[in-house]
Amino acid sequence: MPAVELIKKMPQALNVDAAAGTDATLQFNISTPMNVVIKDGACTANEGVAASPDVTLTMEDEDLIALMKGELNGMTAFMTGKLQLEGDLMLAQRIGSLFDASKLD
């Protein structure tokens, strides 16, 4: 599955309990830039670059897919240069818990 399709599935995979109280914009700089907005217990996926994202993840498409499916450890990806982060690092660490990986297939 292309990374863009995975990001488009993220709204349906949102873990509403984990996202309670979260108001954030996640920017994914992949081959086709995408962003995900979490607000009021809802989630939307959008093409393009968000005006002021809370966190920006820059990585190759296949690495993002592996990361979101739990096949690539976020810290390992960051330490090996596969993942570049800007912004709220604590939010970046929560991304895995905000989405149900089993719903991203």
Residue pairs with C-beta under 8 A, 6 or more apart in sequence:
1 65
1 105
2 61
3 28
3 30
3 31
3 32
3 34
3 61
3 62
3 64
3 65
4 30
4 31
4 32
4 34
4 47
6 64
6 65
6 68
6 104
7 28
7 30
7 34
7 36
7 45
8 34
8 45
9 45
9 103
9 104
10 36
10 43
10 45
10 99
10 104
11 36
11 42
11 43
11 44
11 45
12 103
13 99
13 100
13 101
13 103
13 104
14 38
14 42
14 43
14 98
14 99
14 100
15 97
15 98
15 99
15 100
16 41
18 94
18 97
18 98
19 38
19 41
19 43
19 98
20 41
22 38
22 39
22 94
22 98
23 38
23 39
23 40
24 37
24 38
24 39
24 54
24 55
24 88
24 91
25 35
25 36
25 37
25 38
25 50
25 52
25 53
25 54
26 35
26 36
26 37
26 38
26 53
26 54
26 55
26 57
26 91
26 95
27 33
27 34
27 35
27 49
27 50
27 53
27 55
27 56
27 57
28 34
28 35
28 36
28 56
28 57
28 59
28 64
29 49
29 56
29 57
29 58
29 59
30 58
30 59
30 60
30 61
30 64
31 61
32 47
33 47
33 48
33 49
34 45
34 46
34 47
34 48
35 45
35 46
35 48
35 49
35 50
35 53
36 43
36 44
36 45
36 46
37 43
37 44
37 46
37 50
38 98
53 87
54 87
54 88
54 91
55 85
55 86
55 87
55 88
55 89
55 91
55 92
56 85
56 86
56 87
57 64
57 83
57 84
57 85
57 92
57 95
58 83
58 84
58 85
58 86
59 67
59 77
59 82
59 83
59 84
60 82
63 72
63 77
63 82
63 83
66 72
67 74
67 77
67 83
68 95
68 96
68 99
68 101
68 104
69 101
69 104
69 105
70 96
70 101
72 82
74 83
74 92
74 93
74 95
74 96
76 82
77 83
78 84
78 85
85 92
